[in-house]
Amino acid sequence: DERRAAPGDNIITQGEDGYELFVVESGTLYATDNSKSIQATFLKKYEAGDAFGELALLYNAPRAATITADTECVLWVLDRETFNHIVKDASRNRREKYE
Protein backbone atom coordinates (compact mmCIF):
# COMPACT_ATOMS: atom_id res chain seq x y z
CA ASP A 1 0.00 0.00 0.00
CA GLU A 2 1.04 3.58 -0.55
CA ARG A 3 1.04 5.96 2.40
CA ARG A 4 1.68 9.70 2.38
CA ALA A 5 3.04 11.68 5.31
CA ALA A 6 3.33 15.38 6.07
CA PRO A 7 6.24 17.01 7.88
CA GLY A 8 6.03 16.20 11.59
CA ASP A 9 3.95 13.03 11.17
CA ASN A 10 5.18 10.12 13.27
CA ILE A 11 5.25 7.02 11.08
CA ILE A 12 6.49 4.74 13.86
CA THR A 13 6.44 5.45 17.60
CA GLN A 14 9.11 3.89 19.80
CA GLY A 15 7.77 1.13 22.05
CA GLU A 16 4.68 0.30 19.97
CA ASP A 17 4.11 -3.13 18.47
CA GLY A 18 5.21 -3.28 14.86
CA TYR A 19 3.13 -4.81 12.09
CA GLU A 20 4.51 -3.03 9.02
CA LEU A 21 7.74 -2.32 7.15
CA PHE A 22 8.14 0.94 5.22
CA VAL A 23 10.09 1.75 2.05
CA VAL A 24 10.71 5.42 1.26
CA GLU A 25 9.79 6.41 -2.30
CA SER A 26 10.29 10.14 -1.79
CA GLY A 27 10.94 12.62 0.98
CA THR A 28 13.10 12.47 4.09
CA LEU A 29 12.45 11.15 7.56
CA TYR A 30 14.52 10.86 10.72
CA ALA A 31 14.78 8.32 13.53
CA THR A 32 15.07 9.30 17.18
CA ASP A 33 15.56 7.42 20.44
CA ASN A 34 13.33 8.79 23.16
CA SER A 35 14.22 6.27 25.87
CA LYS A 36 17.30 7.70 27.56
CA SER A 37 16.63 11.38 28.17
CA ILE A 38 14.07 14.13 28.10
CA GLN A 39 15.32 15.27 24.69
CA ALA A 40 15.20 12.77 21.83
CA THR A 41 18.52 11.55 20.42
CA PHE A 42 18.91 11.71 16.64
CA LEU A 43 19.81 8.27 15.20
CA LYS A 44 19.48 8.29 11.42
CA LYS A 45 18.10 10.06 8.36
CA TYR A 46 16.03 8.11 5.80
CA GLU A 47 15.76 9.05 2.11
CA ALA A 48 14.33 7.56 -1.09
CA GLY A 49 15.26 3.89 -1.38
CA ASP A 50 15.72 3.34 2.36
CA ALA A 51 13.56 0.97 4.39
CA PHE A 52 12.69 0.85 8.08
CA GLY A 53 10.53 -1.11 10.49
CA GLU A 54 11.92 -4.56 9.69
CA LEU A 55 13.30 -5.26 13.19
CA ALA A 56 9.85 -5.39 14.74
CA LEU A 57 8.75 -7.83 12.02
CA LEU A 58 11.84 -10.04 12.18
CA TYR A 59 12.06 -10.29 15.97
CA ASN A 60 8.45 -9.63 17.02
CA ALA A 61 9.78 -6.84 19.23
CA PRO A 62 8.49 -3.35 20.04
CA ARG A 63 9.58 -0.49 17.80
CA ALA A 64 13.17 0.50 18.62
CA ALA A 65 12.86 4.16 17.57
CA THR A 66 10.43 6.86 16.54
CA ILE A 67 10.43 7.70 12.82
CA THR A 68 9.15 11.16 11.88
CA ALA A 69 8.62 12.74 8.46
CA ASP A 70 10.92 15.71 7.90
CA THR A 71 9.37 16.61 4.52
CA GLU A 72 6.36 15.49 2.50
CA CYS A 73 6.86 11.74 2.00
CA VAL A 74 5.51 8.89 -0.07
CA LEU A 75 6.04 5.49 1.57
CA TRP A 76 5.28 1.94 0.53
CA VAL A 77 4.00 -0.28 3.31
CA LEU A 78 4.40 -4.05 3.65
CA ASP A 79 2.37 -5.78 6.36
CA ARG A 80 3.80 -8.61 8.45
CA GLU A 81 2.11 -11.37 6.43
CA THR A 82 3.41 -10.07 3.09
CA PHE A 83 6.89 -9.49 4.52
CA ASN A 84 7.06 -13.03 5.96
CA HIS A 85 5.87 -14.47 2.64
CA ILE A 86 8.62 -12.64 0.73
CA VAL A 87 11.32 -13.69 3.23
CA LYS A 88 10.22 -17.34 3.20
CA ASP A 89 10.08 -17.44 -0.61
CA ALA A 90 13.54 -15.90 -0.89
CA SER A 91 14.93 -18.39 1.62
CA ARG A 92 13.32 -21.35 -0.16
CA ASN A 93 14.61 -20.15 -3.55
CA ARG A 94 18.12 -19.77 -2.15
CA ARG A 95 18.05 -23.31 -0.73
CA GLU A 96 16.75 -24.75 -4.00
CA LYS A 97 19.50 -22.96 -5.93
CA TYR A 98 22.20 -24.77 -3.93
CA GLU A 99 20.60 -28.24 -3.83
Contacts in CASP RR format, 6 or more apart in sequence:
PFRMAT RR
TARGET T0000
AUTHOR 0000-0000-0000
METHOD contacts of the structure
MODEL  1
DERRAAPGDNIITQGEDGYELFVVESGTLYATDNSKSIQATFLKKYEAGD
AFGELALLYNAPRAATITADTECVLWVLDRETFNHIVKDASRNRREKYE
1 76 0 8 1.000
1 77 0 8 1.000
2 25 0 8 1.000
2 74 0 8 1.000
2 75 0 8 1.000
2 76 0 8 1.000
2 77 0 8 1.000
3 11 0 8 1.000
3 22 0 8 1.000
3 74 0 8 1.000
3 75 0 8 1.000
3 76 0 8 1.000
3 77 0 8 1.000
4 72 0 8 1.000
4 73 0 8 1.000
4 74 0 8 1.000
4 75 0 8 1.000
5 11 0 8 1.000
5 29 0 8 1.000
5 69 0 8 1.000
5 72 0 8 1.000
5 73 0 8 1.000
5 75 0 8 1.000
6 69 0 8 1.000
6 72 0 8 1.000
7 69 0 8 1.000
7 70 0 8 1.000
7 71 0 8 1.000
7 72 0 8 1.000
8 68 0 8 1.000
8 69 0 8 1.000
8 70 0 8 1.000
9 68 0 8 1.000
9 69 0 8 1.000
9 73 0 8 1.000
10 66 0 8 1.000
10 67 0 8 1.000
10 68 0 8 1.000
11 22 0 8 1.000
11 29 0 8 1.000
11 67 0 8 1.000
11 68 0 8 1.000
11 69 0 8 1.000
11 73 0 8 1.000
11 75 0 8 1.000
12 18 0 8 1.000
12 22 0 8 1.000
12 52 0 8 1.000
12 53 0 8 1.000
12 63 0 8 1.000
12 65 0 8 1.000
12 66 0 8 1.000
12 67 0 8 1.000
13 63 0 8 1.000
13 66 0 8 1.000
14 32 0 8 1.000
14 33 0 8 1.000
14 34 0 8 1.000
14 35 0 8 1.000
14 62 0 8 1.000
14 63 0 8 1.000
14 64 0 8 1.000
14 65 0 8 1.000
14 66 0 8 1.000
15 62 0 8 1.000
15 63 0 8 1.000
15 64 0 8 1.000
16 62 0 8 1.000
16 63 0 8 1.000
17 56 0 8 1.000
17 62 0 8 1.000
17 63 0 8 1.000
18 53 0 8 1.000
18 56 0 8 1.000
18 57 0 8 1.000
18 62 0 8 1.000
18 63 0 8 1.000
18 80 0 8 1.000
19 56 0 8 1.000
19 57 0 8 1.000
19 79 0 8 1.000
19 80 0 8 1.000
20 53 0 8 1.000
20 57 0 8 1.000
20 77 0 8 1.000
20 78 0 8 1.000
20 79 0 8 1.000
20 80 0 8 1.000
21 51 0 8 1.000
21 52 0 8 1.000
21 53 0 8 1.000
21 54 0 8 1.000
21 57 0 8 1.000
21 77 0 8 1.000
21 78 0 8 1.000
21 83 0 8 1.000
22 51 0 8 1.000
22 52 0 8 1.000
22 53 0 8 1.000
22 67 0 8 1.000
22 75 0 8 1.000
22 76 0 8 1.000
22 77 0 8 1.000
22 78 0 8 1.000
23 49 0 8 1.000
23 50 0 8 1.000
23 51 0 8 1.000
23 75 0 8 1.000
23 76 0 8 1.000
23 77 0 8 1.000
23 78 0 8 1.000
24 46 0 8 1.000
24 47 0 8 1.000
24 48 0 8 1.000
24 49 0 8 1.000
24 50 0 8 1.000
24 51 0 8 1.000
24 52 0 8 1.000
24 73 0 8 1.000
24 74 0 8 1.000
24 75 0 8 1.000
25 48 0 8 1.000
25 49 0 8 1.000
25 73 0 8 1.000
25 74 0 8 1.000
25 75 0 8 1.000
25 76 0 8 1.000
26 48 0 8 1.000
26 72 0 8 1.000
26 73 0 8 1.000
26 74 0 8 1.000
27 47 0 8 1.000
27 48 0 8 1.000
27 69 0 8 1.000
27 70 0 8 1.000
27 71 0 8 1.000
27 72 0 8 1.000
27 73 0 8 1.000
27 74 0 8 1.000
28 45 0 8 1.000
28 46 0 8 1.000
28 47 0 8 1.000
28 69 0 8 1.000
28 70 0 8 1.000
28 71 0 8 1.000
28 73 0 8 1.000
29 45 0 8 1.000
29 46 0 8 1.000
29 52 0 8 1.000
29 67 0 8 1.000
29 68 0 8 1.000
29 69 0 8 1.000
29 70 0 8 1.000
29 73 0 8 1.000
30 42 0 8 1.000
30 43 0 8 1.000
30 44 0 8 1.000
30 45 0 8 1.000
30 46 0 8 1.000
30 67 0 8 1.000
30 68 0 8 1.000
30 70 0 8 1.000
31 42 0 8 1.000
31 43 0 8 1.000
31 44 0 8 1.000
31 45 0 8 1.000
31 46 0 8 1.000
31 52 0 8 1.000
31 65 0 8 1.000
31 66 0 8 1.000
31 67 0 8 1.000
32 40 0 8 1.000
32 41 0 8 1.000
32 42 0 8 1.000
32 43 0 8 1.000
32 65 0 8 1.000
32 66 0 8 1.000
32 68 0 8 1.000
33 40 0 8 1.000
33 41 0 8 1.000
33 43 0 8 1.000
33 64 0 8 1.000
33 65 0 8 1.000
33 66 0 8 1.000
34 40 0 8 1.000
34 41 0 8 1.000
34 66 0 8 1.000
40 66 0 8 1.000
43 65 0 8 1.000
45 70 0 8 1.000
46 52 0 8 1.000
46 67 0 8 1.000
52 67 0 8 1.000
53 63 0 8 1.000
53 67 0 8 1.000
54 83 0 8 1.000
55 61 0 8 1.000
55 64 0 8 1.000
56 62 0 8 1.000
56 63 0 8 1.000
56 64 0 8 1.000
57 80 0 8 1.000
57 83 0 8 1.000
57 84 0 8 1.000
78 86 0 8 1.000
END
